[in-house]
Amino acid sequence: MHKILDGRVAIITGSSRGIGRAIALRFANEGARVVCNYVSHEGKAKEVVEQIKSMGSEALAIKADVASREEAEQLVEATVKYFGRLDILVNNAGILIKGGIFDDLSILDKLIDVNVKGVINCTRAAARIMMEQRYGRVINLSSIAGIGTSAKNTTYYAISKAAVIILTKRLALELGEYGITVNAVAPGLIMTDMVKSQSKEERESILRLALERSVLRRVGKPEDVASLITYLASEEAGYITGQIITIDGGRTDFLTRSC
Ligand SMILES: NC(=O)c1ccc[n+]([C@@H]2O[C@H](COP(=O)([O-])OP(=O)(O)OC[C@H]3O[C@@H](n4cnc5c(N)ncnc54)[C@H](OP(=O)(O)O)[C@@H]3O)[C@@H](O)[C@H]2O)c1
């Protein structure tokens, strides 16, 4: 039976947990060979690899801090050395640190290092291979925070995710002529460690907001995002580039002007 990622090789940054893990499992299920990148949770990344192997697919866990240009380059080099090619890069690795304009600017620096420079570091390294192949798919993780939601005390995070949006459009412009598409997804609230690590009060407040404002009246699952990204990573999405696709259960504050 034909699988939509048959024969493809993919790096999913930050795929030891959360959305990245769901993408890795789904890609493998669709026939891709997968590199599960992580920065600290080696055991979790290895569990994902074992799960993929038990499904009869190939996978490799590689530690690399995407904020480091050198480590991002080594991640891509090790992938190509092991699998012989690289077709898909999902820039999923990301961090959320609370903070707004009255907080220390070092918080913004950390967010930019991982959420923005991480995308640049990995894409730069991967694009060299994809340009030679004249084929590639790059999918970046933005957030509805980068489009303009009102969750309190996340201004610095929102800045980093807004940067991913313009980066996606500019990368699409630069790489299109080489047969490389670049798109971003902007999820609403998805239940992962990123959300679970918030304080009880904050968690309850953002959950309540997401439930009230989503027309589907539910919080997102990592698998919801993985489905969309699998399509964008496939050959079938070959005429889509430079797009930011929101996946948030239909937020009423975006769908209507007043409510
Ligand atoms: N959850 C949401 O509601 C939501 C909404 C919108 C957008 N997003 C975005 O979706 C992406 C995934 O979020 P998530 O909720 O799945 O996060 P998560 O559960 O906190 O997982 C984060 C993943 O990123 C990895 N990571 C963190 N810093 C890294 C670095 N410097 N280098 C390499 N890997 C690194 C972690 O690796 P280790 O396990 O090794 O630490 C982990 O695999 C992020 O970009 C996030 O901003 C999430």
The ligand as a Gaussian input file, in Angstrom:
#p B3LYP/6-31G(d) Opt

LIG

0 1
 N        1.810000      23.089000      23.266000
 C        1.213000      24.153000      22.758000
 O        0.124000      24.575000      23.204000
 C        1.838000      24.883000      21.592000
 C        1.077000      25.862000      20.949000
 C        1.625000      26.554000      19.886000
 C        2.901000      26.276000      19.447000
 N        3.644000      25.315000      20.078000
 C        5.004000      25.078000      19.578000
 O        5.114000      23.711000      19.197000
 C        6.450000      23.252000      19.409000
 C        6.433000      22.008000      20.278000
 O        5.821000      22.338000      21.509000
 P        5.448000      21.241000      22.615000
 O        4.277000      21.776000      23.333000
 O        5.396000      19.882000      22.001000
 O        6.726000      21.371000      23.574000
 P        7.283000      20.384000      24.720000
 O        6.298000      19.333000      25.053000
 O        7.802000      21.290000      25.781000
 O        8.533000      19.686000      23.979000
 C        9.599000      20.495000      23.528000
 C       10.535000      19.676000      22.677000
 O       11.557000      20.570000      22.184000
 C       12.833000      20.072000      22.547000
 N       13.762000      21.185000      22.731000
 C       13.645000      22.249000      23.571000
 N       14.706000      23.062000      23.440000
 C       15.524000      22.501000      22.504000
 C       16.779000      22.845000      21.944000
 N       17.430000      23.950000      22.332000
 N       17.317000      22.040000      21.015000
 C       16.682000      20.901000      20.624000
 N       15.488000      20.502000      21.121000
 C       14.929000      21.303000      22.062000
 C       12.612000      19.241000      23.810000
 O       13.680000      18.303000      23.952000
 P       14.004000      17.578000      25.372000
 O       12.866000      16.604000      25.614000
 O       15.287000      16.904000      25.173000
 O       14.012000      18.662000      26.415000
 C       11.255000      18.591000      23.460000
 O       11.447000      17.480000      22.628000
 C        7.197000      24.440000      20.045000
 O        7.899000      25.144000      19.044000
 C        6.078000      25.285000      20.616000
 O        6.452000      26.638000      20.750000
 C        3.136000      24.623000      21.148000

